[in-house]
């Protein structure tokens, strides 16, 4: 990162999910102003962690706001799992895959993208253009002193990815190859956009608040000395107490991916935090605080520090119909 880039300063913004008015309030709070139709700051640049779409009341407005900032050079945006899902919803599956689209048009999948499709129904050409734009978003940003990825930074996948895609922007070939589960593209997209997971013990399943029954749960990728299932769980629904207390095997511990304390600062979204925004570790912060569920839309204002500072977190509360 050049001295000019260091001096500029960056505002990393968590999952927007269609809360366009709240995003405007957050930008205004941080000193951005709308000039010539584009939100901008005289010295700083906004960095979005993905998941601009789905669930919220003003998805189309949020997309226009973010894309306009990116195209004018006042922001950058990485891909979230919801943007990836939208690409796959619209992309035909390769012959022989046994499905019609990369993301099958099931009732469950439609529930996730349905609000977005409904809000774009009067503007089909706009929607096609945005889906194409999603495909141009990088899977990560490595700024040197800090990094951005939507769900999980896994160097064992990112480093080989950089060999063919130095800027983290994948192409149609990589996308189509991800239809084959177990392939490098499938593993990379799942890990970077959805995170790490672990199978529930003894073949049990859990039905979450979203009504979906799971055999796996999302795990932390920064817990340095976990001993039990409860030490590594990281999702909105807590594990049943007997499962949470169950010890991890030595093999399970060895297979856990850990983001090391000496690694550069890392910002992620995706995980639906609650409470007062603060670092998870001195070099790791999650900025998704459930904005679309009337939580907080959160940003971190980076200005050259090598350890995260609590007073650099800023946010706005999200009222209904924001």
C-alpha positions as CSV (number, residue, x, y, z in Angstrom):
1,X,0.0,0.0,0.0
2,X,1.4,3.4,-1.0
3,X,1.8,6.3,1.3
4,X,-1.0,8.1,-0.5
5,X,-3.3,5.1,0.1
6,X,-2.3,5.0,3.8
7,X,-3.0,8.6,4.2
8,X,-6.4,8.2,2.6
9,X,-8.0,6.1,5.2
10,X,-10.7,3.4,4.7
11,X,-14.2,2.8,6.1
12,X,-15.1,-0.9,6.0
13,X,-18.8,-1.5,6.0
14,X,-20.7,-4.7,7.0
15,X,-23.6,-6.5,5.4
16,X,-26.2,-4.0,4.1
17,X,-28.9,-6.4,3.0
18,X,-31.1,-3.8,1.3
19,X,-31.1,-1.2,4.1
20,X,-30.4,1.7,1.8
21,X,-31.7,4.5,4.0
22,X,-29.6,3.2,6.9
23,X,-26.6,3.1,4.7
24,X,-27.1,6.7,3.8
25,X,-27.3,7.6,7.5
26,X,-24.1,5.7,8.2
27,X,-22.2,7.4,5.4
28,X,-23.5,10.8,6.4
29,X,-22.4,10.1,10.0
30,X,-18.9,9.3,8.8
31,X,-18.6,12.6,6.8
32,X,-19.6,11.4,3.3
33,X,-21.8,13.6,1.2
34,X,-23.9,13.0,-1.9
35,X,-22.3,15.1,-4.7
36,X,-23.4,14.7,-8.4
37,X,-25.6,11.8,-7.3
38,X,-22.7,9.8,-5.7
39,X,-21.8,9.4,-2.0
40,X,-18.2,10.4,-1.4
41,X,-15.7,11.5,1.2
42,X,-13.0,14.1,0.4
43,X,-10.2,11.9,1.8
44,X,-11.5,8.4,2.6
45,X,-12.8,5.4,0.6
46,X,-15.6,3.0,1.6
47,X,-15.0,-0.8,1.4
48,X,-18.1,-3.0,1.4
49,X,-17.9,-6.6,2.7
50,X,-20.6,-7.9,0.4
51,X,-24.2,-9.1,0.9
52,X,-25.7,-5.8,-0.4
53,X,-28.8,-7.7,-1.6
54,X,-31.7,-9.9,-0.2
55,X,-34.0,-9.6,2.8
56,X,-34.2,-5.8,3.1
57,X,-36.8,-3.2,2.0
58,X,-34.7,-1.2,-0.5
59,X,-32.4,-3.6,-2.2
60,X,-32.4,-1.9,-5.6
61,X,-31.6,1.5,-4.0
62,X,-28.8,0.0,-2.0
63,X,-27.2,-1.6,-5.1
64,X,-27.4,1.6,-7.1
65,X,-25.8,3.5,-4.2
66,X,-22.9,1.0,-3.8
67,X,-22.3,0.4,-7.5
68,X,-22.3,4.2,-8.2
69,X,-19.7,4.7,-5.5
70,X,-17.5,1.9,-6.8
71,X,-17.7,3.1,-10.4
72,X,-16.8,6.6,-9.3
73,X,-13.8,5.4,-7.3
74,X,-15.2,6.3,-3.9
75,X,-15.7,2.6,-2.8
76,X,-14.7,-1.0,-3.4
77,X,-16.9,-4.0,-2.8
78,X,-16.2,-7.7,-2.5
79,X,-18.5,-10.6,-3.2
80,X,-20.8,-11.9,-0.4
81,X,-22.5,-15.3,-0.4
82,X,-25.8,-13.6,-1.4
83,X,-24.3,-12.1,-4.5
84,X,-22.8,-15.4,-5.4
85,X,-26.1,-17.1,-4.8
86,X,-27.7,-14.6,-7.2
87,X,-25.2,-15.4,-9.9
88,X,-25.8,-19.1,-9.5
89,X,-29.6,-18.6,-9.5
90,X,-29.3,-17.0,-12.9
91,X,-26.6,-19.3,-14.4
92,X,-27.6,-22.5,-16.2
93,X,-25.8,-25.6,-14.9
94,X,-23.4,-27.5,-17.2
95,X,-24.7,-30.5,-19.0
96,X,-24.5,-33.7,-17.0
97,X,-24.7,-31.9,-13.6
98,X,-28.2,-33.2,-13.0
99,X,-29.7,-29.7,-12.4
100,X,-31.0,-26.8,-14.4
101,X,-29.2,-24.0,-12.7
102,X,-26.0,-23.7,-10.6
103,X,-28.4,-22.9,-7.7
104,X,-31.6,-24.9,-8.1
105,X,-34.8,-22.9,-8.0
106,X,-36.2,-24.6,-4.9
107,X,-38.6,-23.1,-2.5
108,X,-35.9,-22.7,0.1
109,X,-33.5,-20.9,-2.3
110,X,-36.4,-18.7,-3.5
111,X,-37.1,-17.6,0.0
112,X,-33.5,-16.2,0.2
113,X,-33.6,-14.3,-3.1
114,X,-37.3,-13.7,-3.4
115,X,-37.3,-10.2,-2.0
116,X,-34.6,-9.2,-4.5
117,X,-36.3,-10.7,-7.5
118,X,-39.6,-9.1,-6.5
119,X,-38.1,-5.6,-6.1
120,X,-36.4,-5.9,-9.5
121,X,-39.4,-7.3,-11.3
122,X,-40.2,-4.0,-13.0
123,X,-36.5,-3.6,-14.0
124,X,-35.4,-6.9,-15.6
125,X,-32.6,-5.4,-17.6
126,X,-31.2,-3.7,-14.5
127,X,-31.2,-7.0,-12.7
128,X,-29.3,-8.7,-15.5
129,X,-26.7,-5.9,-15.4
130,X,-26.3,-6.1,-11.6
131,X,-25.9,-9.9,-11.8
132,X,-23.1,-9.3,-14.4
133,X,-21.6,-6.8,-12.0
134,X,-21.7,-9.3,-9.1
135,X,-19.5,-11.5,-11.3
136,X,-16.8,-8.8,-11.4
137,X,-16.6,-8.4,-7.6
138,X,-13.4,-9.9,-6.1
139,X,-13.6,-12.6,-3.5
140,X,-11.2,-10.8,-1.2
141,X,-9.2,-7.6,-0.9
142,X,-5.6,-7.7,0.4
143,X,-4.6,-4.2,1.3
144,X,-1.4,-5.2,2.9
145,X,-1.9,-3.9,6.5
146,X,-5.5,-5.3,6.5
147,X,-7.6,-7.8,4.6
148,X,-11.3,-8.2,3.7
149,X,-13.2,-11.4,2.9
150,X,-16.9,-12.0,3.4
151,X,-16.6,-15.1,5.7
152,X,-13.2,-16.7,6.1
153,X,-9.6,-15.9,5.1
154,X,-8.0,-19.3,4.3
155,X,-4.5,-18.8,2.9
156,X,-4.3,-22.4,1.8
157,X,-7.0,-21.6,-0.8
158,X,-6.4,-17.9,-1.4
159,X,-2.7,-18.3,-2.3
160,X,-3.3,-20.8,-5.1
161,X,-6.3,-18.8,-6.2
162,X,-4.0,-15.8,-6.6
163,X,-1.9,-17.7,-9.1
164,X,-4.6,-17.6,-11.7
165,X,-6.7,-14.7,-10.3
166,X,-4.3,-12.2,-8.7
167,X,-7.1,-9.7,-8.0
168,X,-9.5,-12.2,-6.6
169,X,-12.0,-11.8,-9.5
170,X,-13.1,-15.2,-10.9
171,X,-14.3,-15.9,-14.4
172,X,-17.1,-18.1,-15.9
173,X,-14.8,-21.1,-16.1
174,X,-14.1,-21.0,-12.4
175,X,-17.8,-20.4,-11.7
176,X,-19.0,-23.4,-13.8
177,X,-16.3,-25.6,-12.3
178,X,-17.7,-24.8,-8.8
179,X,-20.8,-26.9,-9.7
180,X,-18.6,-30.0,-9.0
181,X,-18.6,-30.5,-5.2
182,X,-15.2,-31.2,-3.9
183,X,-13.4,-29.3,-6.7
184,X,-11.0,-26.5,-5.8
185,X,-13.5,-23.8,-7.0
186,X,-16.3,-25.3,-4.9
187,X,-14.1,-25.5,-1.8
188,X,-12.8,-21.9,-2.3
189,X,-16.2,-20.3,-2.8
190,X,-17.7,-22.2,0.1
191,X,-14.9,-21.4,2.5
192,X,-14.4,-17.7,1.6
193,X,-18.1,-16.9,1.3
194,X,-19.7,-19.1,3.9
195,X,-16.9,-20.0,6.4
196,X,-15.8,-23.2,8.2
197,X,-18.1,-25.8,9.6
198,X,-18.2,-29.1,11.5
199,X,-20.6,-32.0,11.5
200,X,-22.9,-32.4,14.5
201,X,-22.0,-35.6,16.5
202,X,-23.8,-38.9,16.3
203,X,-25.7,-38.0,13.2
204,X,-28.0,-35.5,15.0
205,X,-29.5,-32.5,13.2
206,X,-30.7,-29.1,14.3
207,X,-33.6,-27.0,13.0
208,X,-32.7,-23.3,13.2
209,X,-34.8,-20.2,13.6
210,X,-34.9,-20.0,9.8
211,X,-36.7,-23.3,9.7
212,X,-33.8,-25.1,7.9
213,X,-32.6,-28.4,9.3
214,X,-28.8,-28.8,9.4
215,X,-26.4,-31.6,10.1
216,X,-23.5,-29.1,10.3
217,X,-22.8,-25.9,12.3
218,X,-20.6,-22.9,11.4
219,X,-17.4,-22.7,13.4
220,X,-15.0,-20.0,14.6
221,X,-11.7,-19.9,12.7
222,X,-9.8,-18.0,15.4
223,X,-10.2,-20.0,18.6
224,X,-6.7,-20.9,19.5
225,X,-7.2,-23.7,22.1
226,X,-10.7,-25.1,21.8
227,X,-11.7,-28.1,23.9
228,X,-15.4,-28.6,23.3
229,X,-18.0,-28.2,20.5
230,X,-19.2,-25.1,22.4
231,X,-15.8,-23.5,22.1
232,X,-16.0,-23.4,18.3
233,X,-19.6,-22.9,17.5
234,X,-20.4,-19.6,15.8
235,X,-23.9,-19.2,14.5
236,X,-27.2,-17.5,15.6
237,X,-28.5,-20.8,17.1
238,X,-26.7,-22.2,20.1
239,X,-25.9,-25.9,20.3
240,X,-27.9,-28.0,22.7
241,X,-26.1,-28.1,26.0
242,X,-25.1,-31.8,25.8
243,X,-23.6,-31.2,22.4
244,X,-21.8,-27.9,23.5
245,X,-20.2,-29.8,26.4
246,X,-18.9,-32.6,24.2
247,X,-15.1,-32.7,24.0
248,X,-13.5,-32.3,20.6
249,X,-11.3,-35.2,19.4
250,X,-7.6,-34.5,18.7
251,X,-8.3,-35.1,15.0
252,X,-11.0,-32.5,15.1
253,X,-8.7,-30.0,16.8
254,X,-6.0,-30.6,14.2
255,X,-8.4,-30.1,11.3
256,X,-9.6,-26.7,12.6
257,X,-8.4,-23.7,10.6
258,X,-7.0,-20.9,12.7
259,X,-6.4,-17.3,11.7
260,X,-3.1,-16.6,13.5
261,X,-2.6,-13.6,15.9
262,X,0.4,-12.4,13.9
263,X,-1.6,-12.2,10.6
264,X,-2.7,-8.8,9.2
265,X,-5.9,-7.2,10.4
266,X,-8.9,-9.1,9.0
267,X,-12.5,-7.8,8.5
268,X,-15.4,-10.2,7.8
269,X,-19.2,-9.9,7.6
270,X,-21.6,-12.8,7.4
271,X,-22.0,-13.9,11.0
272,X,-24.8,-11.9,12.6
273,X,-23.1,-10.5,15.6
274,X,-25.1,-8.8,18.5
275,X,-24.4,-6.3,21.2
276,X,-21.8,-3.5,21.1
277,X,-19.5,-3.7,18.1
278,X,-15.9,-4.5,19.1
279,X,-13.0,-6.6,18.0
280,X,-13.2,-10.4,18.2
281,X,-9.4,-10.5,18.5
282,X,-6.8,-7.6,18.2
283,X,-6.5,-8.5,14.5
284,X,-10.0,-9.7,13.7
285,X,-13.4,-8.0,13.5
286,X,-16.8,-9.1,12.2
287,X,-18.9,-6.1,11.0
288,X,-22.2,-7.9,10.4
289,X,-24.5,-6.8,13.3
290,X,-27.9,-8.0,11.9
291,X,-28.8,-4.7,10.2
292,X,-31.7,-6.2,8.3
293,X,-33.1,-7.7,11.6
294,X,-33.3,-4.2,13.2
295,X,-29.8,-4.5,14.7
296,X,-26.9,-2.2,13.6
297,X,-25.2,-1.3,10.4
298,X,-21.6,-1.1,11.4
299,X,-18.4,0.3,9.9
300,X,-14.8,0.3,11.1
301,X,-12.7,3.4,10.3
302,X,-9.2,2.3,9.6
303,X,-6.5,5.0,9.7
304,X,-3.2,3.1,9.7
305,X,-3.3,1.2,13.0
306,X,-1.9,-2.3,13.4
307,X,-4.3,-3.4,16.2
308,X,-8.0,-2.8,16.1
309,X,-9.3,0.1,18.2
310,X,-12.7,-0.1,19.9
311,X,-13.3,3.6,19.2
312,X,-12.9,3.1,15.5
313,X,-16.2,1.2,15.3
314,X,-19.1,3.3,14.2
315,X,-22.7,2.3,13.7
316,X,-26.3,3.3,13.3
317,X,-29.3,1.5,14.8
318,X,-31.7,0.2,12.2
319,X,-35.3,1.1,12.7
320,X,-38.1,-0.8,11.0
321,X,-38.5,0.0,7.3
322,X,-35.0,1.4,7.0
